Amino acid sequence: MKAFISLDVEGLPGVSSLTMLNPWSSQFDRTVRIATKMVNAIIDELSSNGFSEIVVADSHGLMTNLDYCEIKGNAKIVQGYPRPLSMVTTLDSSFNASLFIGYHSAAGTIHGILDHTMSSRTFSEVRINGIRASEFLLNGLYSSENNVPVVLVAGDEYLEREVSSSSPGTVFVPLKKGVSRLSAVMPSFDIILNQLKLGVREAVERLREGKIGLINIKGPYVVEAVLRDSLIADVVEQYDGFQRLDAYTVRFVAENARELIGLVELLAIVGYGVDALKNAIK
C-alpha cells in the first residue's frame, strides 16, 4: 500500500508564534524538531500497518521544514518551493490514502490559530462554491479527483467542522485549539503523539473497511478570492478568466482541482510580487 503525507506547520502542537514559521525566525528550529518527530511517528505507524511506500510532501513556506537527515524508515521526501501543485506535489492515483498533518483553519476563522488560506499576505478569504475554503479543502479536492481518500487530518480543532462536513469517514486528530490568531491551548507532546498514532491506526482500519469516502464537493469550482490589497485585483482583472466583483474580490471558475490549485497559487505569487513592488518603491 502507498500513502501520501502533506505536512503543514501552523496546525502543529507547540507552534503558536510568528517567530516559529520561517528559517530566519528565532524559534524555527523548534518547529523543525516538532515536525520531524511527528512525521517519523506517522511513518512508523503506517509502516507497521501495511504501507510499504510513503511520500512526505514538506509543504509550509519555503517547504524545507523537515530535518532530512533525521527522517526514518521507508519514506521519500519532497522539499522546496515553488513547485507544481504546491502542497500535493507528486500525489496521483497510484496512492491508496492521503494524510494532511499540521493543517490549520481557513482564512477568516474566528480564533483560528495562524489562520490563512495559501497566503496570509494575499487572501483574507477564499470561497469555493460559496464555502469558505481552507488548504485542507483545496488539497482534498485534488486528492479526491485522483480517487485517493483523505483518511486522516490532524491540526487546529477549528478545522474539524469543515473536514467532517465534506470528507465522509475521515479521521480528525485535534493537535491544539486556537485561543486567538497567535495563541493556542494544546496537550503535552507525549499525549499528542499517542493520539496521532491511534488516529493513524483507526484511519487505516476505516480505509480497509471501505468507510472513508471522497470529498463530496464537485467541480466546476466557482471561486471568490477576497484579497488583502486592491492592487492585486488591479493586476489580475485585465486577464481573461478573472472577474472583478469589488475593490478586493475577484471571481474565477476552475474546471478541476488541478486548475483550482494552480490559479490560487498564481494569485498568491502575484500578491508576493505586489508586496515586493510596494516595498521597493517606498
N, C-alpha and C positions, 0 to 999 in steps of 0.2 A: 504494500500500500504506500501511497505517496501523499505527503502533507505539505501545505504551503503556509508559512507563518509571516504575517505582516506586522512589524514592530513599530509602534509609535512610542513617545515617552511622556507626553503630558498626562496621560492616564495612569502612569506607573505609580506605585506607592513610593513615598519618600521624595517625590518630585513636586514641589509646590512654589517654586520661585523662578523668576526670570534669570537668576544667577546660575541656573542649572541646565539651561536649554541649548547652549552653543559652545563649540570648542574654545572660544575666547572668554567664556563666562567663568567666574571664580570657582563655582562649585560643580562644574560639568563632570569632573572625574567621579563624583558620587553617582551621577546619573549613569555613567558608563558601567560602573560596578553593579548597580541595581539591574540595569537592562541585561547585562551579560549573565548574571546569576539566574535571572528569571527565564531567559531563553534556554540556558542549559538544563534547567529543571523540566521545561516543556519537552525539549529534545529527548531527555532521558525517559520521560513518561510515554511519549509517543513510540519511542523505540521499543519499550517494554510491552507495548500493546499492538505490535504487528506492523509498524510503519518502517519500512526499510529505506525509504528515500524521504528526506526532509530538506526543504529550501526555506531559508530565512531571509526575507527582504527587510533590511535595515532601512527604515522609512521616515525618519524625522529629520527635518532641517537639511543639512548637507549629507545626511544619510550615511554617516560614519560614527555611529553611536555605540557599536559593539566592539569589544576588545577581541579582535580576530584570533589572537594567539591563545585566548582563553576559552574559545568555543569548543565544546566537547562533541564526541560521537560522530555520527554519520551525516552531519548537515553540510549543505553548501550555503554560502553566504553571498548575498547581493548587496553591494555597497556603492555609494557615490550618487551625485546629483549634478545636473539634471539627467533624466533617463526616461525612456518611453514608459508610459503607464504609471509613472511615479511610484506609488506605494504597493502596486501589484505587478511590478515588473517580473516577467517570466511565468506568471500564473496562466495556465491554459487547461484544456480539457483532459490532460493526462493525469491531473491531480484528483485524488479522492475526497479531499477535505481542505478547507482553509480555516485558519485561526487568526484573529485580529487581537493583538496584545498591546496594552498600554494606550488604548483608544480613549478619546475624550468626547465630551458633548459638543453639539453643533454650535456654531457661531450664533449668538443671541440667546443662549440658555441662561436663565437667571441662576446665579450662584455656581454655574459650571466652572470647574477648576481649569484655568487656562483655555477656556472655550474658544474655538475658531473652526473654520472650515477651509482647509487647504492653505490659506494665507491670512493671518490676522492683519497684515498690512493692507490687504486688498479688499476683503469682504467683511461686511458687518452681518450679512445673512445670505444664504443660498437656499432657494426653494426649488424643489423638483416636483412637478405636477402638483403644485400647491402645498407640498410638505416641506417644512424646514429640514434641511439635509445636513447630516454630519459626514465625516470622512468614512465612517462605517457604511453609510448608505451608498455613497459613490462607489466604493471599492466592492461592497457586497453585491451591487447590481452587476458589476463586471464578473465577479466570481460566479454568480447565478447564471449569467448568459453563457458561461462556459460549462454549465451543468456541474459546477463544483459547489456543494453546500457549505455555508459558513457554519461550522459546527460549534465554535466557541468564540465569544467576545469577552475580553477582560479589560476593565477600565473604570472610569468615573461612574458612580451609581446613576447619575442623571442621564446616562446614555441608555440605561436598561429599557426604558419605556419604548424608545424607538426600535430597539432590537426586537423586543417581544411582539410589537405590533406589526412588524414587516417580515420577520425571518422565523417562520414556524419551527419550533423544536430546538432552536439554537440555545446552547448553554451560556448563561451570562455569569461571570465571576466578578463581583464588585471588588475593586482594589482600594478604593477610597471614596469619600463623598465630599464634594466641594462645599465649603462654607462661604467663600467669596471667590472672585476670579483668581485671587492669589493666595488662597489658603484652603486646607482640606483636613478632614479627620480620617485617620487610617489605622488599621490594626498593626501589630508588630510584623516584621518581615517573616518570621517563622510561621506565624498564622497564615499570612498571605501565601507563602509557598505551599503549605499544606492544602489550603483551599484550592489553589490553582491546580495542583496535581489531581485532587479529587474531581475537579471540573473537567480536566482532560479525560480522565477515565470515564466519566459519565457521558461526555460528548462522543467518545469512541463507541461506547455501548449503544447510544441512541443512533449513531450512524449505521452500525451493523444491523440494528433492528428496523431500519427504514423510518425512523421517527423524526428526521430532520429534513425539512423541505427547502425549496429555493425561495428567494425573496419574491414577495407577491406583488411587486410594482412592475409594470410592463412599459416598454417604450412604444412609440417615441416619447422622449422626455422633454417637456416644456420647462425651461429653466429661467428663473428670475434671479439675477445676481444683484444684490444691493451692495454697492461699492462704498468704500470709505472716503474716496476722493473723486469729485466730479470730473477731474482732469482725465481719469482713466476712461470714463464714459465718452469724453470728448475725443479721445484717441480711437476707440473701437467703433463708435457709431457710424463712421464713414465706410465700414466694411460690410459687405453683404452678409446677411445672417444674423447681425446684431441689431435689434430694435431698441431704441432708447425710450423708456417709459417716463422717466423724470430725470432730475439732475443727477441722481445717484444710482438709478436702476436700469439695467439692460436685460433684454429677454432674447433667448435663442432656443432653437429646437435641435435636439440631438437624436438621431435615429437609433443609436445603440449606446451602450455604456462605454465602449472604447472611445467613441466620438465625444461623449459627455465628459469623460475624464480629460481628454485632450483639450477641449475648449475651456474647461475650468482652469486647467494648468496654464493655458495661453493667457487668460485674463490675469492670473496670478503673476506671471512673468512680466506682462505689461505693467502691472501695479508696481513691481520691483523697479522697473525702468523709470516710471514716473517719479517714484520716490528718489531714485538716484539723480534724476534730472533736477528736481527741486532743490536737492542738497547742493548740486554743482553750481547752481546759479544764485545761491544765497549771497 
